[in-house]
Amino acid sequence: MFGRTQDTIVAISTAVGASARGIVRFSGPSAIELASETFAPRPIRFEGFRRYAGTLRWIDEDVDVPAELYVFRAPISYTRQDMAEVHTIGCPPLLAALLDQYLRAGARLAEPGEFTGRAFLAGAMDLTAVEGVAAVIHAGSDAQLRAAGRLLNGSLRRQTEAWRDRLMDLLSLVEASIDFVDEPIEFLSPGHARHEVEAVRAGLRDLLDHSLPMERVEEGFRVALLGPPNAGKSTLFNRLAGLDRAICSPLPGTTRDLIAAPLRLAAGSVWLLDAAGIGAAGHELDAAAQRTARQAAESADAVLLVLDATAPGRAADDLALVPDPGRAIVVLNKIDLVRPKASHTMRLSQAAGYTVVPVSARTGEGCEALVDELNRRLDRLSADASLGLLFLNARHRSALNEAWLACDRACDLIGRQSRVADAADLIALELREAVAALSAITGAVATEEVLERIFARFCIGK
């Protein structure tokens, strides 16, 4: 991809399948010429930033297929090259035949993400914006779309570039002091140098501690079912998932492995997790299964604490499984066997500040109200994406952590010197490490391997 930027590339840019509109996109020196090969009427010259209405003339003289040709002249285009798009009926055989004709006329089939790759190579966007484009393509909820929008709009770029510029200014003073190490000239005091590095280090730490993992947003919310044995977790799991994934039995310890099923809610995509009941461990397998259940609950975005309405005696101990009422919804199960409003467990749960939803996993009673409450809880979590929080992927976190470590080492070095010049070489080395790590986030420094990994997530035509 990165060595063939002067080829004219073409790809179908709309999703696979029939649709009202299909788009074939071109970029490169011959983009407009090739796109106009099948288009009528054909002006002497296609002006840029124009939409031309016409038909596709090559299929059959007696059949007019309506089409529009959009022309974008370099350098004011997405890829900063000449671009064109043929818009017509989204009929898969028609689009495939069009694509075949353009390939035979001399265009090359675009690789995944190659249009955006050309925009990056031309300086039209940085690497965080490229990742934002990929995240927008794969967004499946409002939270994912907001997270992608922040990357695309440059929130992370602006923060990291401000830190990078601050360290670069400091680095220039540190390197200047190297040439005057034997002179009584002080370009930079240790106090000022440490203040500058500590400010960047504190900002990096704050971002790492208060950002959200992009992987979690892309994967969807995780909701864990937790509770004592035989509370009906597996029955509720099957009821909510709409399929029989978990084995249900009156015998305790039926579920040992962690079971997951996708669930589509109004709040977004959810992975519903079912695990072993928490109680007395009979042997080593029980203990391992319960550790897995607790770990799943700790890492989940929300917990459905499933309690047995017919067994009120241990309610206080059961509530202790999730001591934070803000993370849990108490699901009072088996209400077909008792009067839920008179339940000691319900009264105790409400007094402790928990939201309680009575259900019968066996009959389905109350499950609609549970889904509504879960939607409300996840909607509140989604609001994090609109509170200024950034979503970082593994590559961002790795680079930010490298920059933080380099700043930390630089602070330690500066703190042990009476003059910056006495350790200027080592301090400059650490500052260059931090600058390089921050530069890697935006792609100012990026290897081809890193670029290939990022663009591998794109679909063809983007």
C-alpha positions in Angstrom: 0.0 0.0 0.0 2.6 2.5 1.1 4.9 2.2 -1.9 2.3 2.5 -4.7 0.6 5.8 -4.0 0.7 6.9 -7.6 -1.5 4.0 -8.8 -5.1 4.8 -9.5 -7.1 2.7 -7.1 -10.8 1.8 -7.2 -13.2 0.0 -4.8 -16.8 -0.4 -4.0 -17.4 1.8 -0.9 -20.9 0.8 0.1 -21.6 -2.2 2.3 -22.1 -5.7 0.8 -25.6 -6.4 -0.3 -28.5 -4.7 -2.1 -29.2 -1.1 -1.3 -30.8 2.0 -2.7 -27.4 3.4 -3.6 -24.1 1.9 -4.5 -20.8 3.8 -4.7 -17.6 3.1 -6.6 -14.7 5.2 -5.4 -11.5 6.2 -7.2 -8.3 7.9 -6.2 -5.1 8.7 -8.2 -3.8 10.4 -11.3 -6.4 8.8 -13.6 -9.3 8.7 -11.2 -11.6 11.2 -13.0 -10.7 9.9 -16.5 -11.5 6.2 -15.5 -14.7 7.1 -13.6 -16.0 9.0 -16.6 -15.4 6.1 -19.1 -18.9 4.7 -18.4 -20.7 7.9 -17.8 -22.9 9.9 -20.1 -23.1 12.7 -21.0 -19.3 13.3 -20.9 -18.2 16.9 -20.7 -15.0 18.1 -22.3 -13.7 18.7 -18.8 -15.0 17.7 -15.4 -14.7 20.5 -13.0 -13.8 19.7 -9.4 -16.3 19.7 -6.5 -19.2 19.1 -8.7 -22.0 16.5 -9.0 -22.9 15.5 -12.6 -26.2 13.7 -13.2 -26.4 11.2 -16.1 -26.5 7.5 -16.9 -24.2 4.5 -17.2 -23.8 4.1 -21.0 -21.9 0.9 -21.4 -24.4 -1.8 -20.3 -27.0 -1.8 -23.0 -28.0 0.9 -25.5 -31.6 0.4 -24.7 -31.2 0.5 -20.9 -30.4 3.6 -19.0 -29.1 3.1 -15.5 -29.3 6.4 -13.6 -26.0 7.5 -12.1 -24.2 10.5 -10.6 -20.6 11.3 -10.9 -18.9 13.2 -8.1 -15.6 14.9 -8.9 -13.0 16.0 -6.3 -9.8 17.7 -7.6 -6.5 17.6 -5.7 -5.3 18.8 -3.3 -8.7 19.5 -1.7 -10.0 15.9 -1.4 -10.0 13.2 1.1 -6.8 11.6 -0.1 -5.3 14.9 -1.4 -5.3 13.3 -4.9 -7.8 13.5 -7.7 -10.9 11.5 -6.6 -14.1 10.5 -8.2 -17.2 8.6 -7.1 -19.8 6.9 -9.3 -23.1 6.7 -7.5 -25.8 4.4 -8.9 -28.3 1.7 -7.9 -26.9 -0.5 -5.2 -27.3 -3.7 -7.2 -24.4 -6.1 -6.3 -24.1 -7.6 -9.9 -24.2 -4.1 -11.4 -21.5 -2.8 -9.0 -19.3 -5.9 -9.6 -19.6 -5.5 -13.4 -18.6 -1.8 -13.0 -15.7 -2.7 -10.9 -14.5 -5.3 -13.3 -14.6 -2.8 -16.2 -12.6 -0.2 -14.3 -10.0 -2.8 -13.3 -9.6 -3.8 -17.0 -9.3 -0.1 -17.9 -6.2 0.2 -15.8 -7.2 0.9 -12.2 -5.9 -1.3 -9.3 -8.2 -2.7 -6.6 -7.7 -0.7 -3.4 -6.3 -2.5 -0.4 -8.2 -2.3 2.9 -8.0 1.2 4.2 -5.9 2.4 1.3 -8.0 5.6 0.7 -7.5 6.6 4.3 -3.8 5.5 4.1 -3.2 7.9 1.3 -4.8 10.7 3.3 -2.5 9.9 6.2 0.6 9.8 4.0 -0.4 13.1 2.4 -0.6 14.7 5.8 -4.4 15.2 5.7 -4.8 13.4 9.0 -2.6 12.0 11.8 -2.6 8.4 13.0 -5.2 9.0 15.8 -7.6 10.4 13.2 -7.0 7.3 11.1 -7.9 5.1 14.1 -10.9 7.3 14.6 -12.1 6.6 11.0 -11.8 2.8 11.7 -13.6 3.2 15.0 -16.5 5.1 13.3 -16.8 2.3 10.7 -17.1 -0.3 13.4 -19.2 1.7 15.9 -22.2 -0.2 17.0 -23.6 2.2 19.7 -23.8 5.8 20.6 -20.9 5.3 23.1 -18.7 3.8 20.5 -19.6 6.6 18.0 -18.8 9.3 20.6 -15.5 7.6 21.4 -14.6 7.4 17.8 -15.6 11.0 17.2 -13.1 12.2 19.9 -10.2 10.4 18.2 -11.3 11.6 14.7 -11.7 15.2 15.9 -8.1 15.3 17.4 -8.7 15.3 21.1 -5.8 12.9 21.8 -3.6 14.5 19.1 -3.9 18.0 20.7 -3.1 16.7 24.2 0.0 14.7 23.1 1.3 17.4 20.8 1.1 19.9 23.6 3.2 17.7 25.8 5.6 16.9 23.0 6.2 20.5 22.2 6.8 21.3 25.9 9.4 18.5 26.2 11.0 19.6 22.9 11.4 23.1 24.2 13.0 21.7 27.3 15.2 19.3 25.4 16.6 22.2 23.3 17.8 23.9 26.5 19.2 20.7 27.9 21.2 20.0 24.7 22.4 23.5 24.6 23.9 23.1 28.1 25.9 20.1 26.9 28.1 22.4 24.8 28.8 24.6 27.7 29.3 22.1 30.5 32.6 23.6 31.4 31.4 27.2 31.3 29.7 29.0 34.2 26.6 29.5 32.0 23.3 28.0 33.2 20.7 27.7 30.4 18.3 25.9 32.7 18.0 25.5 36.4 17.2 22.0 37.9 14.1 23.5 39.6 12.6 24.8 36.3 13.6 21.6 34.4 12.0 19.4 37.0 8.8 21.5 37.1 8.4 21.2 33.3 8.9 17.4 33.3 6.7 16.8 36.3 3.9 18.8 34.7 4.0 16.5 31.6 4.4 13.4 33.8 1.4 14.4 35.9 -0.7 15.0 32.7 0.3 11.6 31.3 -0.6 9.8 34.5 -3.9 11.6 34.7 -4.8 10.6 31.2 -3.8 6.9 31.7 -5.7 6.7 35.0 -8.9 8.4 33.8 -9.2 7.3 30.2 -11.4 4.3 29.1 -10.2 1.3 27.1 -11.3 1.5 23.5 -11.3 -2.3 23.4 -14.1 -2.3 26.0 -16.2 0.2 24.0 -15.6 -1.8 20.8 -16.5 -5.2 22.4 -19.6 -3.9 24.1 -20.7 -3.8 27.7 -20.0 -6.7 30.0 -22.8 -7.7 32.4 -22.2 -10.5 34.9 -24.7 -12.6 36.7 -23.6 -13.3 40.2 -25.2 -14.9 43.2 -25.4 -17.9 45.4 -25.9 -21.4 44.0 -29.4 -22.4 42.9 -30.6 -18.8 42.8 -31.6 -19.3 39.1 -28.8 -17.5 37.4 -28.5 -19.9 34.5 -32.3 -19.9 33.9 -32.2 -16.1 33.9 -29.2 -16.2 31.6 -31.1 -18.4 29.1 -34.2 -16.2 29.4 -32.4 -13.0 28.6 -30.2 -14.4 25.9 -33.1 -16.1 24.2 -31.4 -19.5 23.9 -30.4 -22.4 26.0 -26.7 -21.9 26.5 -26.5 -22.7 30.2 -27.4 -26.0 31.7 -30.1 -25.6 34.3 -30.5 -28.1 37.2 -31.7 -28.0 40.8 -28.3 -29.5 41.8 -25.8 -27.0 43.1 -22.6 -26.4 41.1 -24.0 -27.1 37.7 -22.3 -24.1 36.2 -18.5 -24.0 36.6 -17.1 -22.4 33.4 -17.7 -18.8 32.4 -20.4 -18.8 29.7 -21.0 -15.7 27.5 -23.8 -14.8 25.1 -24.4 -11.6 23.0 -27.3 -9.5 23.9 -28.6 -6.5 21.9 -30.1 -3.8 24.0 -31.2 -0.2 23.3 -28.1 1.0 25.2 -25.8 -1.0 22.9 -24.1 -4.4 22.5 -23.8 -6.4 25.7 -22.0 -9.6 26.6 -24.0 -11.4 29.2 -21.8 -13.6 31.5 -22.9 -16.5 33.6 -20.6 -18.2 36.1 -20.6 -20.4 39.1 -22.6 -19.6 42.2 -20.8 -18.2 45.2 -21.0 -20.3 48.3 -19.1 -22.8 50.3 -16.4 -24.4 48.1 -16.7 -28.2 48.2 -13.3 -28.9 46.6 -10.6 -27.3 44.4 -12.8 -27.2 41.3 -15.5 -25.3 43.1 -13.0 -22.8 44.5 -11.5 -22.2 41.0 -15.0 -21.8 39.5 -15.9 -19.2 42.1 -12.7 -17.3 41.6 -13.6 -17.1 37.9 -17.1 -15.8 38.8 -15.7 -13.1 41.1 -13.2 -12.0 38.5 -15.9 -11.7 35.9 -18.0 -9.6 38.2 -15.1 -7.3 39.1 -14.3 -6.6 35.5 -17.9 -6.2 34.4 -19.6 -2.9 33.7 -22.7 -4.0 35.6 -23.6 -6.9 37.8 -27.0 -8.6 38.1 -26.9 -9.9 41.6 -29.4 -12.8 41.4 -31.0 -13.8 44.8 -33.5 -16.4 45.6 -36.7 -14.8 46.9 -37.6 -18.1 48.7 -34.4 -18.2 50.7 -34.3 -14.9 52.8 -32.0 -16.3 55.5 -28.7 -15.4 53.8 -29.7 -12.1 52.1 -27.2 -10.0 54.1 -24.3 -12.3 53.1 -25.5 -12.3 49.5 -25.5 -8.5 49.3 -21.9 -8.5 50.4 -20.9 -10.1 47.1 -21.3 -6.7 45.5 -21.0 -4.1 48.2 -21.3 -1.1 45.8 -25.1 -0.5 45.0 -24.0 1.6 42.1 -22.6 -1.4 40.2 -25.4 -3.9 40.9 -29.0 -4.5 40.2 -30.5 -7.0 42.7 -32.6 -9.5 40.8 -35.1 -11.1 43.2 -35.8 -14.3 41.4 -38.5 -17.0 41.8 -41.3 -14.5 42.6 -43.8 -16.9 41.2 -43.3 -18.8 44.4 -43.6 -15.9 46.9 -45.1 -12.5 47.4 -42.1 -10.2 46.4 -43.3 -7.1 48.2 -43.4 -8.9 51.5 -40.0 -10.4 50.9 -37.4 -9.8 53.6 -34.7 -9.8 50.9 -36.4 -7.1 49.0 -36.8 -4.8 52.0 -33.1 -5.4 53.1 -31.8 -4.7 49.6 -33.8 -1.5 49.2 -32.7 -0.3 52.7 -29.0 -0.8 51.6 -29.6 1.4 48.5 -29.8 -1.3 45.8 -32.2 -1.2 42.9 -34.3 -4.3 43.2 -36.2 -5.9 40.3 -38.5 -8.9 41.1 -38.5 -11.5 38.3 -39.4 -15.1 37.6 -36.8 -16.4 35.3 -39.0 -19.5 34.8 -42.1 -17.7 33.6 -40.5 -14.5 32.3 -42.5 -12.3 34.7 -40.6 -9.1 35.4 -37.8 -9.7 32.8 -39.0 -6.8 30.7 -38.7 -4.5 33.6 -35.2 -5.9 34.3 -34.1 -5.1 30.7 -35.5 -1.6 31.1 -33.5 -1.0 34.3 -30.3 -2.5 32.7 -30.7 -0.1 29.8 -31.0 2.8 32.1 -27.9 1.7 34.0 -25.8 1.2 30.8 -27.0 4.5 29.4 -25.5 6.2 32.5 -22.2 4.4 31.8 -22.4 5.5 28.1 -22.6 9.1 29.3 -18.9 8.8 30.3 -18.2 9.2 26.6 -19.7 12.7 26.6 -18.0 13.9 29.8 -14.6 14.7 28.2 -13.1 11.2 28.8 -10.8 9.9 26.1 -10.9 6.3 24.9 -7.4 4.8 24.4 -6.5 1.6 22.5 -3.6 -0.6 23.5 -1.2 1.2 21.2 -2.0 4.6 22.8 -1.7 3.2 26.3 1.7 1.6 25.5 3.1 4.8 24.0 1.8 7.0 26.8 3.2 4.6 29.4 6.6 4.7 27.7 6.5 8.5 27.7 5.5 8.5 31.4 8.4 6.2 32.4 10.9 8.3 30.4 9.6 11.4 32.2 9.8 9.7 35.5 13.4 8.7 34.9 14.2 12.3 33.8 12.7 13.7 37.0 14.8 11.4 39.1 18.0 12.4 37.2 17.2 16.1 37.5 16.4 15.8 41.2 19.9 14.4 41.9 21.8 17.2 40.2 23.0 20.6 41.4 23.3 21.6 37.7 21.4 20.3 34.7 24.6 20.3 32.7 26.2 17.7 35.0 23.9 15.0 33.6 22.7 16.7 30.5 23.5 13.7 28.2 21.4 11.3 30.3 18.5 13.8 30.8 18.4 14.5 27.1 18.3 10.8 26.3 15.2 10.3 28.5 13.5 13.4 27.1 14.1 12.1 23.6 12.6 8.8 24.6 9.5 10.6 25.9 9.2 12.7 22.7 9.6 9.7 20.5 6.8 7.8 22.4 4.5 10.8 22.1 5.3 11.2 18.4 4.4 7.6 17.8 0.9 8.2 18.9 0.1 10.7 16.1 2.3 8.9 13.6 5.0 11.5 13.4 7.3 8.5 14.1 5.7 5.2 12.9 7.1 2.0 11.5 5.5 0.3 8.5 4.6 -2.7 10.7 2.6 -0.4 13.0 0.8 1.2 10.0 -0.1 -2.2 8.5 -1.6 -3.3 11.8 -3.8 -0.2 12.0 -5.0 -0.3 8.4 -5.7 -4.0 8.6 -8.8 -3.1 10.6 -10.3 -1.2 7.6 -12.6 -2.6 5.0 -11.9 -2.1 1.3 -13.2 1.2 -0.1 -12.5 3.3 3.0 
